[in-house]
Amino acid sequence: MCGFAGFFGTGEYDREQVVSAMSERIKHRGPDADGTFVDDYVALGFRRLSIIDLAYGMQPMHSADGRYVICFNGEIYNFKDIRKKLVKDHGATFRTNSDTEVLLQTYIYYGKRTASLLRGMFAFVIYDKQEHTLYGARDAFGIKPFYYGKMGDTLLFGSEIKAFLEHPAFTKEVNKEALKMYLVFQYSPMEQTLFENVFKLQPGTYFTYDGKNFETTTYFYPGFRPEKRDVEETAEGIKKEVEKSVEYHLIADVEVGSFLSGGVDSSFIAALARPDKTYSVGFEVDDFDESLDAKALCDMLGMKNRRREITADEFFDALPAVQYQSDEPHANLSAVPLYFLSQMAAEDLKVVLSGEGADEFFGGYETYHDSKSGDLYKKVVPRNLRKKIGEKIGDRDHRGLNFFKRNALNLEDAYIGQAFIMDNEQANDLLTDKYKNDKTYQDVTRPYYERAKGMDDLHKKMFLDMHLWLPNDILLKADKMTMAHSLELRVPYLDRKVWDYAKTMTSDQLLDDHQTKTTFRKSTEKVLPEDWVKRKKKGFPVPIRQWLWEEKYASRFREMFNQPFAAEFFDTKILLEWLDEHQQKKANHQRKLYTVYAFLLWYQAYFIKEA
């Protein structure tokens, strides 16, 4: 929908000019209009992508009495229901038809409870001009971003970190503590970011700030509560809740389209929504293009489909822009096809639906299958022997061998989510002394496993992915790649009512020996053709392994690794050895190489070119 940036604090600079520059830096999030509010304490800047109440939904928006002012990014899907309640219970009156005004009035009547009443995706901040305090929140699952940083006596906040660059109080430094964990996870898994003293407001959290104390409170923390229920009843319940959620997510004063792969998740959403326009991408390599399957579904259901194939040259040429738009280094390869997909859709529309969240809610990842066979393997084979087998396999990449690598250790020591790029020792060996540290990935995952005590291994994995992988990888790239092209992405699976149903599913309803998302797939049978119901998950597969066999593309990595600034962070001799081994097909180092390359592109964008 939009983007905002602002600060709380004083200084010898033109406050209006600074907040306008911060807002201009994120113009891509809202090119339709802009606005600012400035007083002696707070400055707010806003960029609008007009979707609901096109004529009167401008921000920053002030309350009728002038006391409160709000900047809000996202959509509140139950705003009409809340509005009726405010009118009925409190006699509230409204000047607009926007969800922004409903959100502002909700705060006036319900205060800190506001965030817990909302159904939607959001990040917002409300300023009390009388008390000179802030209240803000981020949605339950982390669909929309919220960053903040305390620089001396100034609090910076906003939808994207890049806005902070325009503030004179912002000190730009690489977070030495965060780089190692990025190398392990392929994203920043912690509350702190790769920028020193810049943090992410956690999903399901609201904050208050009085000019001195920044205090956070968790209002929503998703956890599983399995209940025994008939499979048919569960499947019908899923279908019913997803249908309702799709109805809510179609609320807009502009046309809504849909992203569409060949998989069941996005196909179910598109089949329920029946948008006029859908969008798909693939690569010019065998087995890396699902867009033809998407086109076939559209032909069956009477929807239009635009598709394109991405070449290797286009992929590599887009990488600097992808890393800049991501704010932090981000090494999920699927961000790049999503960047192109968003670019194509934005030529026609402002809003699209997508299938993020189904895998985390309903057990969709292939690694979840190891929970059953892995349990047996761990019972039969002693831990020390499993560890030796895993070490022996090393970097060899094969579906059968990967099982032994993933189960070399106990779950709490081995599973960190859907990406595991390097272990603690490899990351430290690669880093220069300045960036080595004693922090381990177990330090990051331990608090979540402690919260998941008593769950079976499948639910433990899903719980970890819900709190690390989903908000910090999947949803981060979804927001940043779409908003880079002024496109709003809506995710109907990530709805609190859908979650209330999904959290009660038992392990045998989530997957069986042959399929992931077993009961979820059953819920789609009345809507989708059988081939789509049974289709295995591919996501956005990217053939970078094959591309890096070619000198044309490997040379881009080699040139980057030889840049003087690369040696600031890494033992570049190791990187060049990995690249040679990969090119010679002696080992598969694609993920490690790309993770480092992505970081260096990010550093180049923010610390070399920005300088």
FENNORCOR-V116800 format. One record per run of one state. SS is the DSSP state (2 for helix, 1 for strand, 0 for the rest). FROM is the first residue (numbers start at 1). LEN is the number of residues. If there is no record, write none. Layout:
SS;FROM;LEN
SS;FROM;LEN
This chain:
0;1;1
1;2;7
0;9;6
2;15;11
0;26;1
2;27;3
0;30;1
1;31;1
0;32;1
1;33;6
0;39;3
1;42;7
0;49;12
1;61;2
0;63;5
1;68;9
0;77;2
2;79;12
0;91;8
2;99;19
0;118;2
1;120;9
0;129;4
1;133;6
0;139;8
1;147;5
0;152;2
1;154;5
0;159;2
2;161;6
0;167;7
1;174;1
0;175;1
2;176;10
0;186;6
1;192;1
0;193;2
1;195;1
0;196;2
1;198;3
0;201;4
1;205;5
0;210;4
1;214;5
0;219;12
2;231;19
0;250;6
1;256;4
0;260;4
2;264;10
0;274;3
1;277;7
0;284;7
2;291;11
0;302;2
1;304;7
0;311;1
2;312;15
0;327;7
2;334;12
0;346;5
1;351;3
0;354;4
2;358;5
0;363;3
2;366;15
0;381;2
2;383;11
0;394;5
2;399;8
0;407;4
2;411;4
0;415;9
2;424;7
1;431;1
0;432;1
2;433;3
0;436;5
2;441;11
0;452;5
2;457;27
0;484;4
1;488;3
0;491;5
2;496;7
0;503;4
2;507;4
0;511;7
2;518;6
0;524;6
2;530;5
0;535;9
2;544;4
0;548;3
2;551;11
0;562;4
2;566;4
1;570;1
0;571;1
2;572;12
0;584;6
2;590;20
0;610;2
